[in-house]
Amino acid sequence: MLTTVSQTILQLIEIFLHTLEKYEELNLSNYTNHDPNRLVIGDARNKDLSLKMEDLISQLKNPFDDLYFWIKKELYDLEAMQEAVLGRDSLD
């Protein structure tokens, strides 16, 4: 559940940023008389902004995800160890 929520949020941010780019391409270009230099995201002189936005999406990550899965794996290992010891005791 934890991973799907954080992945969903990242996907929504990505969709929002792409929608913002398309909005600027399609609608705001009409208000700027189709001058690409007056756009913010789609500005030909500022290609770094769209690259930074895409980089931002890939860098956004919940730092607790790794910790959560590490603890969950350790708990499964402990449960397996406990079941093995109980199984061994039942054989005696």
N, C-alpha and C positions, 0 to 999 in steps of 0.2 A: 504494500500500500504506500509506503514511504517513497519508494522509487518512482512509482507511477505518478504521484502527485508532483514531485520535483521535475520529472521528465515532461509532464503535461504543462507545467509553468514555463519551462524552457521552450517548448514547442509554441505556446501561445505568444511568448515574447518574439520568437522568430517570425511568426505569422504577422504580428503587429508591425514589426519593422519592414517586412516586405510589403505589407499593405500601405504603409506610410510612403515607401518609395514609389509604388504604383500610383497612389493618390497624387503625389507631386508630379509624376510623369504625365498623367492624364489630365488632371484638373488645374493644377497651379500653372502649368505651362501655358494655358489659355490666358491667365491673368497677367503673365509676363510677356505676352506677345511672342511666345515660342522662343524666347531667348534663354538658352540653356545655362548661360552664365549667371542668371538671376535666381536659379534654383538653389536650394540649400543642400539636399542630399544628392541630387542628380547633377550637381555642378561639375562640369568637365574639368575644372581646375582643382577640384577638391575630391579626388577619387579616394583619398585616405579615409574620409568619413565613412563611406559605405563599407570599406574594408575593416575599419575599426568596429563598426557595428556588428559585422559578421564575426569578428574575433571575440567581441564581447559575449556573444551567444555561446561560443565554444568554451569560454573561460568561466562562465557562470556555472557554478556547481556547488551543491550543498556540501560543506566540509564534513558534516556529520553522517553523510551517506556511507562513507568508507568505514567509519567507526561503528555505525549501526550493523553493517553486514559482518564486520569482523567479530563483534560481540555475539551476533546471532550464530555464526559458525562455531565459535567457541562453546556456546551453550549446547549446540547439537553434538559436538565432540564429547562434552561432559555427560550428556544423556546417553550417548552410545557407550561410553566407558561404564556408566552405572548399570546399563542393561547387560553389558558383558560380565561384570562382576556378579550381578544377580543370577545370570544364566549359569555361570561357573558354580556358584553356591548351590543351585538347584540340582546340579549333576552329582554332587557329593552325597 
